[in-house]
Amino acid sequence: MFSLTKIFNKSFNRPEGVTLILTALFTMVASEIKVIPFDEEAFRFGLGGIAFFLLILIWTPASIIRTGIVTGLTVVCFRLFEDILFDEVHITISLKNHLPAFLFYFLFSAGLHWIKIEKYKTFPFVLGAWAALFEFIGNCSEQLTRYGLLHHTNIDFWDLSLISGVALFRSYFVVGLYSSITISEQKKRMQEMLRVGSDLYAETLYLQKSMNHIEQITASSYDLYRQLKKIELQPLSIQALRIAQEIHEVKKDSQRILSGLTKITVQNKNQPPFLSDIINLVIDANEKYSELLGKKITFQRTIPTNFETDKQIPLLALLNNLTANAVESIIDNGQISVEVFEESINTNFIIKDSGKGILKEDIPIVFEPGYTTKFNDKGVAATGIGLSHVKEIIYMLKGQIEIETPAQGTIFRISIPTENIRKRVE
């Protein structure tokens, strides 16, 4: 059915060869951790099958069959070496005892190759069923061959039942473990993408603001050109026109950049996160930020309401900015709490900190462009998306924001219509 010559004639590139060797060695070691369900050591249920299947899922090789063959030979050779060196077993007996193990790895890998395992990685139930079937076939073949070579007897119904049970358990255990690893990695990637998307979203706000200024400058330059032309100042009018044209080119370039950034920050409609995912991401990021600043800050989260949202980027941008401001407002140690709850038709966000607070006389101007209380050691104002852009995001979502200044710290209260941030059911 399979051409072994073709399999081995393929040249190994270095990454593929390293992966194959590591798979074989890890499986070889794991196979020595075993459970012996029968009266004799003729058949062993070890961790080798579990390790082999898991490594195939994680490091899916170009040729699964070749990996199965090399792994099977490695396991057999290692066991032969053990028997001859330590137990002084005759090589003929040792071969009869361990050579059938090669059948398991070959048949199991052939089955995985046949179904094209990549197609089933996102279907764990189906993948587990296929793997259990191939393990059952491989173990039965191994057991029948070994019994035929050593004992000249067949396996009975009890043996088959035990093989079936172990095949199901081991296969679904591996699939479950792999799914857990995959979900964890996907969550990390999603968090990283959200962070990048949030940063880019903030940049689009700045760029949009700059484009508005460019539009005004273009109009003013062109108006200057017309006025100079009226009073017949030809050289100056031509210069004003060229300035207007150059500014117009800058505007077109900015529009192209804005268009590209907008495409990047378009929401992922296929797998929108839950609101709790956004809050957890904000808190996790700012816990790390507070540690980076050498501050001891206790974070609290209260999320009695939860739903899928397709506005993750703007929500992340505004919530992360407010929470980061709260971190920066705390001198050495303090508390920050984030609360989310639904009330009537709105979803409310409350961010409270125990920092130095905002002066009451500054409250009317905190949302004006350019307002900041953060300066570096050279007196240069900090650059962030700022409260003015936070307000723009909330305005875009048709929400409202209020500031309270208790005896200590600051409280931001944000209210957004739930229908504007909840993913619509299509």
PAVOLO-461361 format. One line per 8 residues: number of its first residue (from 1); their letters; for each residue x, y, z of C-alpha. Coordinates in steps of 0.1 Angstrom, whole numbers. Example, Ala and Ser with C-alpha at 12.3 -4.5 7.8 and 13.67 -1.06 7.14 Angstrom:
<sites>
1) as) 123 -45 78; 137 -11 71 $
</sites>
This chain:
<sites>
1) mfsltkif) 0 0 0; 28 24 9; 62 26 -8; 89 25 19; 116 33 -7; 99 65 -17; 95 74 20; 132 70 28 $
9) nksfnrpe) 145 84 -5; 131 118 4; 158 141 17; 153 156 52; 155 193 54; 170 203 88; 138 214 106; 119 183 94 $
17) gvtlilta) 148 160 105; 151 176 139; 113 173 144; 114 136 134; 143 128 157; 127 146 186; 94 128 181; 111 95 180 $
25) lftmvase) 132 101 211; 104 116 232; 82 87 222; 109 62 230; 114 75 265; 76 78 271; 70 43 259; 91 30 289 $
33) ikvipfde) 66 45 313; 40 17 310; 11 -1 325; 9 -39 321; -28 -49 321; -22 -87 314; -6 -114 334; 26 -112 315 $
41) eafrfglg) 48 -84 300; 39 -94 265; 16 -64 260; 22 -30 275; 1 1 275; 27 29 277; 28 66 273; 45 61 240 $
49) giafflli) 13 62 220; 1 92 238; 34 111 233; 35 101 196; 0 112 188; 4 145 208; 37 153 190; 22 145 156 $
57) liwtpasi) -6 170 164; 18 197 176; 46 191 151; 27 177 121; 55 164 99; 56 165 61; 54 127 61; 35 112 90 $
65) irtgivtg) 42 76 78; 80 82 77; 78 96 113; 58 65 123; 84 42 108; 114 59 123; 97 61 157; 87 25 156 $
73) ltvvcfrl) 122 14 147; 137 37 174; 114 22 201; 122 -14 190; 159 -8 188; 160 8 223; 141 -21 238; 164 -46 221 $
81) fedilfde) 193 -28 235; 178 -29 270; 171 -66 268; 205 -76 255; 226 -53 276; 208 -54 310; 186 -85 310; 208 -108 288 $
89) vhitislk) 177 -119 267; 185 -138 236; 182 -115 205; 157 -139 189; 133 -138 219; 138 -101 222; 129 -95 185; 98 -116 188 $
97) nhlpaflf) 88 -97 219; 94 -61 207; 93 -62 169; 54 -62 169; 56 -27 186; 67 -14 152; 34 -25 138; 15 -1 161 $
105) yflfsagl) 34 30 152; 34 21 115; -4 14 113; -13 43 136; 7 68 115; -6 53 83; -42 59 95; -34 95 104 $
113) hwikieky) -18 100 70; -48 84 53; -74 108 69; -52 138 64; -51 148 100; -49 186 93; -85 185 82; -97 173 116 $
121) ktfpfvlg) -77 194 140; -107 217 145; -131 188 149; -118 172 182; -147 147 186; -142 133 150; -104 134 154; -106 114 187 $
129) awaalfef) -129 88 171; -105 83 141; -75 81 164; -92 56 187; -100 34 157; -64 35 144; -50 29 179; -74 -1 182 $
137) igncseql) -62 -15 149; -25 -9 158; -28 -24 192; -47 -54 180; -22 -61 152; 7 -57 177; -10 -80 202; -20 -107 177 $
145) trygllhh) 15 -107 162; 32 -109 195; 9 -137 208; 14 -156 175; 52 -153 178; 55 -161 215; 24 -179 228; 7 -192 197 $
153) tnidfwdl) -27 -181 211; -52 -154 202; -65 -125 222; -100 -130 238; -130 -108 242; -117 -94 275; -84 -83 258; -103 -67 229 $
161) slisgval) -125 -48 254; -95 -36 273; -78 -25 241; -109 -6 230; -113 12 263; -76 22 264; -77 34 228; -107 56 235 $
169) frsyfvvg) -93 70 267; -58 77 253; -71 92 220; -96 116 236; -71 124 264; -46 136 237; -72 154 217; -84 172 248 $
177) lyssitis) -49 181 258; -41 194 223; -73 214 222; -64 230 255; -30 240 242; -45 253 210; -72 274 227; -45 289 250 $
185) eqkkrmqe) -24 298 221; -53 312 201; -63 333 232; -27 347 233; -28 356 196; -62 372 200; -50 393 229; -19 404 209 $
193) mlrvgsdl) -40 412 179; -64 432 200; -35 452 215; -21 459 181; -56 468 168; -61 491 198; -28 510 191; -36 513 154 $
201) yaetlylq) -71 525 162; -57 553 183; -33 562 155; -63 564 131; -78 590 154; -47 611 153; -45 607 115; -81 616 110 $
209) ksmnhieq) -76 647 131; -45 656 110; -64 651 78; -91 676 90; -63 701 96; -48 694 62; -82 700 46; -84 734 63 $
217) itassydl) -48 743 52; -55 732 16; -86 754 15; -68 784 30; -39 780 6; -62 779 -24; -81 809 -11; -48 827 -8 $
225) yrqlkkie) -40 818 -44; -73 833 -57; -68 865 -37; -32 869 -49; -43 863 -85; -70 890 -82; -45 916 -73; -23 904 -101 $
233) lqplsiqa) 6 892 -79; 14 864 -104; 46 849 -89; 31 848 -54; -2 834 -66; 16 806 -85; 36 798 -53; 4 797 -33 $
241) lriaqeih) -12 773 -58; 18 750 -57; 16 749 -19; -20 741 -21; -13 713 -46; 15 699 -24; -7 699 6; -34 681 -15 $
249) evkkdsqr) -9 654 -23; -1 650 14; -38 647 20; -42 619 -6; -12 600 9; -28 603 43; -61 590 30; -44 559 16 $
257) ilsgltki) -26 553 49; -59 558 68; -77 534 45; -50 508 52; -52 513 89; -90 511 88; -89 478 70; -65 464 97 $
265) tvqnknqp) -87 475 125; -119 462 110; -136 440 136; -133 402 132; -169 391 126; -162 354 128; -151 351 164; -160 383 183 $
273) pflsdiin) -148 382 219; -170 386 250; -171 418 269; -154 399 298; -125 391 275; -119 428 268; -120 436 306; -97 408 314 $
281) lvidanek) -73 418 287; -73 454 299; -66 444 335; -39 418 326; -21 444 304; -22 471 332; -11 446 359; 20 441 338 $
289) ysellgkk) 23 479 332; 21 486 370; 48 460 376; 69 477 349; 65 510 368; 74 494 401; 40 500 416; 20 476 438 $
297) itfqrtip) -16 480 426; -45 457 434; -70 453 406; -106 443 411; -131 434 384; -168 431 386; -186 418 355; -221 406 363 $
305) tnfetdkq) -231 411 327; -215 396 296; -222 393 259; -203 391 226; -192 424 212; -180 434 177; -167 467 190; -137 452 207 $
313) ipllalln) -111 477 193; -128 510 203; -137 495 237; -102 483 243; -88 516 232; -109 537 256; -108 513 286; -71 506 283 $
321) nltanave) -64 544 281; -85 552 312; -70 522 332; -34 531 322; -41 567 333; -53 553 366; -21 533 370; 0 564 363 $
329) siidngqi) -20 585 388; -11 561 417; 22 570 434; 35 538 448; 6 515 457; -31 516 455; -63 501 441; -81 501 407 $
337) svevfees) -115 487 402; -133 481 369; -170 474 370; -194 466 341; -231 462 344; -263 467 323; -289 492 334; -320 496 313 $
345) intnfiik) -308 500 276; -273 510 285; -241 492 295; -222 511 322; -184 510 328; -170 524 361; -133 528 365; -122 539 400 $
353) dsgkgilk) -87 545 413; -71 556 445; -46 579 428; -39 616 432; -71 626 414; -80 655 391; -84 690 403; -120 701 403 $
361) edipivfe) -112 732 384; -96 711 357; -127 689 351; -143 712 326; -112 711 304; -99 675 308; -115 665 275; -100 693 255 $
369) pgyttkfn) -73 684 229; -38 687 244; -48 684 280; -24 663 301; -10 661 336; 18 638 326; 53 652 318; 86 635 316 $
377) dkgvaatg) 118 646 335; 125 672 308; 91 688 311; 78 673 278; 41 665 278; 31 628 274; 17 615 242; -12 590 244 $
385) iglshvke) -46 590 228; -57 613 256; -91 620 272; -101 640 242; -99 609 220; -115 588 247; -145 612 245; -145 609 207 $
393) iiymlkgq) -147 571 209; -176 573 234; -193 599 212; -189 576 182; -206 548 202; -233 574 212; -224 571 248; -216 595 277 $
401) ieietpaq) -188 599 301; -187 616 335; -160 623 361; -163 622 398; -136 634 422; -141 618 457; -118 626 486; -91 603 470 $
409) gtifrisi) -87 592 434; -109 596 404; -141 578 391; -149 576 354; -185 566 346; -192 556 310; -227 548 297; -231 533 262 $
417) ptenirkr) -263 520 246; -260 482 247; -272 478 212; -242 498 199; -216 474 213; -234 441 215; -229 418 185; -261 417 164 $
425) ve) -276 383 157; -278 379 120 $
</sites>
